[in-house]
Amino acid sequence: MDHITLWQFLEKREEEIVKMRQDLTVELKALRAARASLEKDDRKSRETVPSEKMTIKEMIRSVLSLHPEGGTSDQIIHWISEHHDVEVARTSLSPQLSRLKSDHEVVLSEDYGIWKLQENALMRERLQRTRMRNQNMERMVNETFIEKGGKYRRLLE
C-alpha cells in the first residue's frame, strides 16, 4: 500500500476539486445558455401575437397591458415592433391613441407624455391574453394528441 503524506493528499484533492469546478462551470454555462434560449422562445410564443389579425388599437392595448407603468409614443412603437414584429409609423399610431383616449381606454399624463391603459381596459386586456393563451394551449394539445378508439394517443408514438 502506497503511503502519501497529508500534504500530497491535500494537493491532489485540490487539483481534483479545481478540475471538477472547471467542468461544472462549463456545464453551468451551457445550461444557462440553453435555459435563456428556451425562455426567449417561450416569451416570444407567449408575447408575440399574430399581428396580421390585430388592429393598431389592439396592438396598443396589448403592449400597454404588458407595461402597466405606461410609455411614451416612441416606447409604444418600439414595444409593438418587439412584441408583434410590425413597424407602425407615428402618424398611424397617434390617431389610434387619440381614439382610445376618447373611448376612455387609455389616459395620457400630460406632464410626462406617458400613455397608460385605464384600469378596466387593463383587466379586459389581461382576460383576452389569458383566453388567447388557453386557445394556444388547447391547439397545442390537439396537435400533439389524436383520438384512437376513444383514447388519446401522442402523435409521436
C-alpha positions in Angstrom: 0.0 0.0 0.0 1.4 3.4 -1.0 1.5 5.9 1.7 1.2 9.5 0.8 1.7 12.4 3.1 -1.1 14.7 4.2 0.4 17.4 2.1 0.4 15.3 -1.0 -3.2 14.2 -0.3 -4.3 17.9 0.1 -2.6 18.9 -3.2 -4.1 16.0 -5.1 -7.5 16.7 -3.7 -7.3 20.4 -4.5 -6.4 19.5 -8.1 -9.4 17.2 -8.3 -11.7 19.9 -6.9 -10.3 22.6 -9.3 -10.9 20.2 -12.3 -14.4 19.4 -11.1 -15.1 23.1 -10.7 -13.9 23.8 -14.2 -16.1 21.0 -15.6 -19.1 22.2 -13.6 -18.5 25.8 -14.8 -18.6 24.7 -18.4 -21.7 22.7 -17.8 -23.4 25.6 -15.9 -22.7 28.0 -18.8 -24.2 25.5 -21.3 -27.2 25.0 -19.0 -27.7 28.8 -18.6 -27.4 29.3 -22.4 -30.0 26.6 -23.1 -32.4 28.0 -20.5 -32.0 31.5 -21.8 -32.8 30.2 -25.3 -35.9 28.4 -24.0 -37.0 31.4 -22.0 -36.6 33.6 -25.1 -38.6 31.2 -27.2 -41.2 30.8 -24.5 -41.5 34.5 -24.0 -41.9 35.1 -27.7 -44.6 32.4 -28.0 -46.5 33.9 -25.1 -46.0 37.6 -26.1 -46.0 37.5 -29.8 -49.5 37.7 -31.2 -50.2 37.2 -34.9 -50.4 40.9 -35.8 -52.0 40.4 -39.2 -55.2 39.7 -37.3 -54.8 42.7 -34.9 -55.5 46.3 -35.5 -53.2 49.1 -34.3 -55.5 49.8 -31.4 -55.5 46.1 -30.4 -51.7 46.1 -30.6 -51.5 49.3 -28.4 -53.8 47.7 -25.8 -51.7 44.6 -25.9 -48.3 46.2 -25.3 -49.7 48.7 -22.7 -51.1 45.7 -20.8 -47.6 44.2 -20.8 -46.3 47.6 -19.5 -48.7 48.8 -16.9 -46.4 51.7 -16.0 -47.2 53.1 -19.4 -44.9 54.5 -22.0 -44.4 57.3 -24.5 -45.5 57.1 -28.1 -42.0 56.1 -29.1 -41.9 53.4 -26.5 -45.2 52.1 -27.7 -44.0 52.0 -31.3 -40.9 50.1 -30.1 -43.0 47.6 -28.0 -45.3 46.9 -30.9 -42.3 46.2 -33.1 -40.8 44.0 -30.4 -43.9 42.0 -29.5 -45.8 41.9 -32.8 -43.0 42.2 -35.3 -44.8 45.1 -37.0 -43.4 48.6 -37.8 -46.1 51.2 -37.0 -45.5 54.8 -38.1 -46.0 57.5 -35.5 -48.5 59.1 -37.9 -50.6 55.9 -37.8 -50.2 55.5 -34.0 -51.2 58.9 -32.9 -54.8 58.9 -34.2 -55.4 55.5 -32.7 -54.1 56.7 -29.3 -56.4 59.7 -29.6 -59.4 57.4 -30.4 -58.5 55.1 -27.4 -58.3 58.2 -25.2 -61.7 59.5 -26.3 -63.1 56.0 -25.7 -61.7 56.2 -22.2 -59.5 53.1 -22.7 -56.2 55.0 -22.2 -55.1 58.0 -20.3 -52.3 60.4 -21.1 -50.2 62.0 -18.4 -49.8 65.5 -20.0 -46.8 66.3 -17.8 -44.7 63.4 -19.0 -46.4 62.2 -22.2 -47.0 58.7 -20.8 -49.8 56.7 -22.1 -51.4 54.1 -19.8 -54.4 51.8 -20.1 -57.4 52.6 -17.9 -57.7 50.0 -15.1 -60.8 48.4 -16.6 -59.2 48.3 -20.0 -56.1 46.7 -18.4 -58.3 44.0 -16.9 -60.1 43.3 -20.2 -56.7 43.0 -22.0 -55.4 40.6 -19.4 -58.5 38.5 -19.7 -58.1 38.5 -23.5 -54.4 37.4 -23.2 -55.5 34.6 -20.9 -58.1 33.4 -23.4 -55.6 33.5 -26.2 -53.0 31.5 -24.1 -55.7 29.0 -23.3 -56.7 28.7 -27.0 -53.0 28.3 -27.9 -52.5 25.5 -25.3 -55.7 23.8 -26.5 -54.4 23.9 -30.1 -51.0 22.5 -29.0 -52.7 19.6 -27.2 -54.9 18.9 -30.2 -51.9 18.9 -32.4 -50.0 16.6 -30.1 -52.7 14.1 -29.3 -55.1 12.3 -31.6 -58.1 10.2 -30.6 -57.9 6.5 -31.4 -60.7 4.2 -30.4 -61.9 6.6 -27.7 -58.4 7.0 -26.3 -56.0 9.9 -26.9 -52.5 9.0 -28.0 -49.5 11.1 -28.7 -48.9 11.7 -32.4 -45.2 10.9 -31.9 -45.9 7.3 -30.9 
